[in-house]
Amino acid sequence: MDERTWPNNNTDVCIRCAACMAVCPVSRVTPLFPGPKQTGPGAQRFRKPGDPSVDEWIDLCIGCRLCDLACSSGVPISELNLIARAKYLDEKKRPLRDWLLTHSYLFSRVASFFSPITNFLFKNRGVRWMADLLLKIDRRRELPVYESPTFRQWFGGHRSTGEKKIAYFYGCYINTNEVDVGKAAVQVLEANGLEVFLPPQECCGLPMLGNGDFEGARKMGLKNVPSLLQAIRSGSEIIFSSTSCGEMIKHEYNRLLAIPGAEEVAPHLFDLFEYLRKLKESGNLNLRLKELPIRAAYFAPCHLRSLGIGLPALDILRLIPGLHIENIDADCCGLGGTFGFKKEKYEISQEIGKDLKEAIDRLNPEAVLTDCEGCRMQIRHLTGLKVLHPVQLLRDALT
């Protein structure tokens, strides 16, 4: 994208209260990152469009958006950081590793088709050493496991029925790596009288945006918005089960990427549990739930918090008889999408996740629940526990 199309932000409304510094997970664990106040509105006052970028540390921003939530003046700090990162990385030139991590959707279906081979290679110590040496993908980070058939293939052989149609934006990771999450979402929606259909869709573009590739992210948005608009104009709402995908489409498509039609899509796009909570409030939620005597812990992802909808999954899960569920008192998990896969950032990622691990250890749950695929990966990595999407537990409770 042309830099002239990036949104203008008034940094002078920052009152330097340092509230954003207090919540930043990166500056808390490393002195290499001066924190959101300095990297965002502080440095923005001195950034000139024609000058070379001097923001080397800007690439350490994990993109959690907690700074935005903490800012009492409404400064879009994460947006300032993203724009500065894009400028820095455009000048520096992105490595092949970053392209591979942000374009996994191009080869994920092939990886899924050959999943036994793919998974063997991804778990092989020699292959991971080579990825570490040549691509700087840290060998200590487990790589995603691929599944076959894909969610879309499963849905192709599934006949969805219901009184009202609803569109489902399932996302790349569910399609090829966590197929059961997609199945559970469909089954829960159908149990509530909804006929699910899948509008044509590509990667939401968040991995690219997170790596400062505005142009690549916008291309994805330009492919997705027309089909989402078609679903809305046919009378359907749109559900997402990945908070990262949902936050990207609902907020970034319009504000950051200026995608035509995105403003019309946003009000009709709902988190899965947000939509189920709406059904409960109108008296239309299926409450035929069997007892699940499980001790579980719930972690709210950063992107869910930035949606500003509360904790709808926790509201619904507490309706399940016998389920003992605690909210985990911790901030960012530390994975940050592709952030935690990069060799130079792996240790930072792990340090950020320590608070979360300690909070989970104190609760000692049988299972951990969270709405974000990245958080699920990181929590498994940190704890070795069973980690599920909340909809999988709700599906199991439905009679």
N, C-alpha and C positions, 0 to 999 in steps of 0.2 A: 504494500500500500504506500501511496505517496504520503510522506510525513505531514504534508499540509492538510490531509484529511483526518489526522488524529484530533481528538477532542481537546479543546483548550480548558485549562483548569486554573482557577484563581488560588494560588498558593498563599497569598497574603492573609487569608482568613485563618491560617494556622496560628494559634496563640502560644505555641511552644510549651504546652502543658506536660508533654512527655508521657501522656497516657498510652500512646501507641508503643512507646519504648517498653513499657511495663508488660505488655502482652506479646511482644515479638518473640517467637520461639527461637529464631536464629541468633539474634544478638544476645540472647540469654546464655547461649552455650559457646559462642565463639567471638573473640574480639575482632575478627576479620570483617565482620559486618557491623557498620556503625549504627544500624537501627533505622526504622522507618521514618522517624522525624528528620534525620540527617539525609538519608538517601532519597526521601520523597520531597516534601515541601522545602526543606532546608537547602538541598542541593539544586532544586528546580529553579530557585531564584537566580542561580548563576549559570544555568545551562543555556547556551546560545545555539540555535539551530545549525549554524554554519561551522561551528567549532568542532574539532575532534572530541569524541567522548573520553572522559577521564574516569568514568564510573566503573572501574574494574570490579569493585565489590558489589555492584548492583546485581550481578549474576548469582549472588548468594541468597537473594530473596526467594523464599519457598512458595510464595503465592497463596498463603493461607487466608488472607483478607481479614485477619483478626484486627489489624490496625484500623481498618475502615470502621469496624464495629465499635472500637474504643474511642474514636475521634469525636469529641463533643462539638466540633466546628463543622463537621460534615465534609472534611477534605478527602477526596478520593485517593488516598495514599497509595493503595495497591495499583491503581491505574497509572499514577505518576511513575511508579517503579517499573511497571510493564513497558511503558513508552520509552523510558530511559534504557531499559534492558534491550529492547528491540534496536534502538540506535547503536548501542554498544556492540551487540552481536552482529548487526549488519556490517559494521566496520571491521570487526575482528574476523568474521567469517566462521560459520558454524562447522564443527567437525562432522565427519561421516556418522559417528556414534549418535549425535543428536538427531540427524535425519532419520536414522533407523528407528530410534526410540519414538519419534513423533509420527512416523509413517508405517507403524506396524500393521495398520488396517490393510495395507497393500498386499501383505503376504500372510495375514492371519488365517484366511480361509484355506490356503494351501497347507499351512502349518497344522490346521485342524484336521484336514483330510488325511494327512500323514502323521497324525498325533502320536502313535507309538514310537515312530522314529524321531519326531521333533522332541518329545518329552525325554527320550533316552539321551539325545544330544545335549539338551538343556541341563540335564542332571549330571552329565559326564564331567568329571573333575578336569580332564585335559582340555575340553572345549571351553569350560569356564575360565581356565587359566589363559587360554588364547584370547578370549573376549576381553579379559582384564588387561592383557599385555598390548593387544592391537587396538582395541576400541575404547579402553578405559571404562568398561562396565564392570563394576567391582565383583570379584569372584565370590565374595561372601553373601551376596544378595541372591536369593532364590529367584529363578526366572519363572514366569507364569506357565502353568500347565495347560495344555490345549486339550479340547474335548471334541469328539465326533460321535454323532452328527452335531451340527451347529444348532443353535436355538432356532434360527430361521428355517432350517431343514425340518426340525421337529414340528414347528408350527405349520409348515406346509402340509403335513399329514394329519393335522389336528383340526377338528371342526368346532369352531367356537360359536356358541349360541347365547342369546340373551335378549332382554326386552329393549335395551338401548345400546347403541354402538359407542365404543370408546377406542381411541387410537393409543398405541403404545410405542414410545420411543425407547427401545431396549438398550441401545449402545453397543459399541464394539466388543467390550470385554465380556458381557453376558452372552453375546452371540457365539463366541468361540472358546471362552475360558470358564464361565460359570453358568452353564446352560440351565441348571436347576433353579437358579434365581429367576430367570425368565419364565420358566414353567410355573413356578410358584406364584409369580405375579399374575399370570394369565388365569390360573386356577382360582385365586382369591377374587379376582375381578368377576369371573364367571359365577362364583358362588354368591355374588351380590347382584346377579341378574344382568350383567353387562356382557355384550358381545364384543370381543377384542379383535381389532384388525391392526396390521402393521403397515403404516405408510412407508413408501420408499424412503430410505435414509442412508446417510454415510456417517463417518466419524463426525462427532460434534465439532472437532477442531481444537478442543481445549489443550491437548498435548502440544500442539504447534503454538498456540497463544502463550502458553506457559514458558515456552522457549523463545519468545520474542518474534515468532514468525507470523506477523499480522496478515501478510498476504496469503499464506497457506491456510490459516484459520478462516479467513474470509471466503476463500474458495469453497471450503466445506460448508459454511453457512449459506452461501448462495445456492448450493445444491439441496440443502435441507429445507430451507424456508418455503419454497413453492409447494412441496408436498404436504408440509404441515399446514399451510394456508388452505390447501384443498380439503384437508380433513376438517378443519375448523368451519369452513364455509359450507360443508355438507351437514353441519349440525353436531359435530362431535367435539368433545374435549380431548386433550392430550395428556397422557400420564407418562411420567418417567420414574424409574426406580434407582437410577444413579444420580445422586445429588450433584456430582460434578458436571455431568451432562446437562442436567436441568438448570444449574446456575449459569452455565455457559450460554445456553439458548435464551433463557429468560432475561438475563442482564447484559451479557457482553455483546450479543449479536447486534443489538440496537445501539447501545451507548458507545462501545469501543470500535465496532466493525462497520457500523452504518449500513447494515444489510436491509434492503427494501423489504417491507412487510414484517420485519421482526417485531415491530411495535404492536402489530395486530396479533401476532402469535402469543406474546408474553402473557396476557390476561387469561388465556385459555390453556395454559400449561401448568400442570399440577404435579407435585410430588405424590407418589402413590399413597402414602399414609396421610398426607394432607387431604387427598380426595376421600379416603375412607373415613376420616374424621368428619368431613362435610356430610357424608352419608349418615354417620351416627347422629349428628346434630339435627338432621332432618327426619330421623327415625327410620331410616332405610338400610341401616347396616345389618348384615347377617350376624346375629349374636349367638348362634347355635355353636357354642364352643365347648369342647371336651376338656377335662382337667389335664394339665401338663405339670406334673410335680418336678419342675426343673429350677435350679438356681442359676440365674443368668445375670449378666451385666451388659448395660447398653452404653455405647460411646457415640456421641453426636459429632459427625464430621464438620470440619471447618466450613465447607461449602453449604451444608445445611444451615448452619448458623447465619451465614451471609444472606440466605434467602429470607430471613426474618419471619419464619412461620412457626417458631417455637419448636417443640419436640413431638410432632404428631405420632411418630412410631411408638414412643413411650406411652403416649395417651391411649393408643389402641391396644398395645401389648398388655397393659395393666388390666384389661378386661378378661384376660385368659385365666380361668380358675386354676388355682394351684401353682401358678407361675410366680416365683419370687424374683423380682427384677430390680436391680439397683442402677442408678445413673452414675457413670464413671466421672469423677471430678478431675478432669484433665483437659488440656488444650490440644494443640496439634499433635497428630500421631508421628509426624516427622518424615513420612515418605514423600509427600509433595509431588505426586505424579511421577515424572521421570527423574526428579531431583535425587531421590535416594538410590537410584541405580548407578549414578555417576561416581567413579572412583574418588574424585577429589571432594565429593560431598557425602560419601557414605558415613563417615565418622560423625559428621554434623547431624545427619539424619538419625543415627542411633542415639546420640546424646539428647536430641529433642524428644525421642520416644521413651526415654528412661522414666520420666514422670508418669507417663501413661502405663508403662509396665508395672511400676511400683503401686499405682492405684489399683490395677487389676489384681496384683498379688494380694493386696490387703483384702479385697472382696472375695477372693478364692472362688470364682464362679465355675460352673460346669461348662458353660459356653459364653462367648462374647458375641454381641449383636451390634452391627453398625451398617449404615446405609451406603457407604462408599467402598468401592472395590479396592481402591488404594489403601484405605484404612484396614480392610480385611487382610490384605497381603502383609501389611506392616505388623499388625497385631499377631498374626500367625508366626511371623518371623521373630518377634520379640518374646513371645510367650510359649509357643508350641501348642496353644489351646485350640479347641474347635471354635471357629469363627463363622458366623452366618449372617446373611441379610435378614432383617426382622421379618420380612414377608415369608421366609421359609418356615419360621416357627409358627406364624399365624396360619399358614396353609396346613401345617400338621395338627393344629388345634381345631380346625373346622370339622364338624361332624358330617 
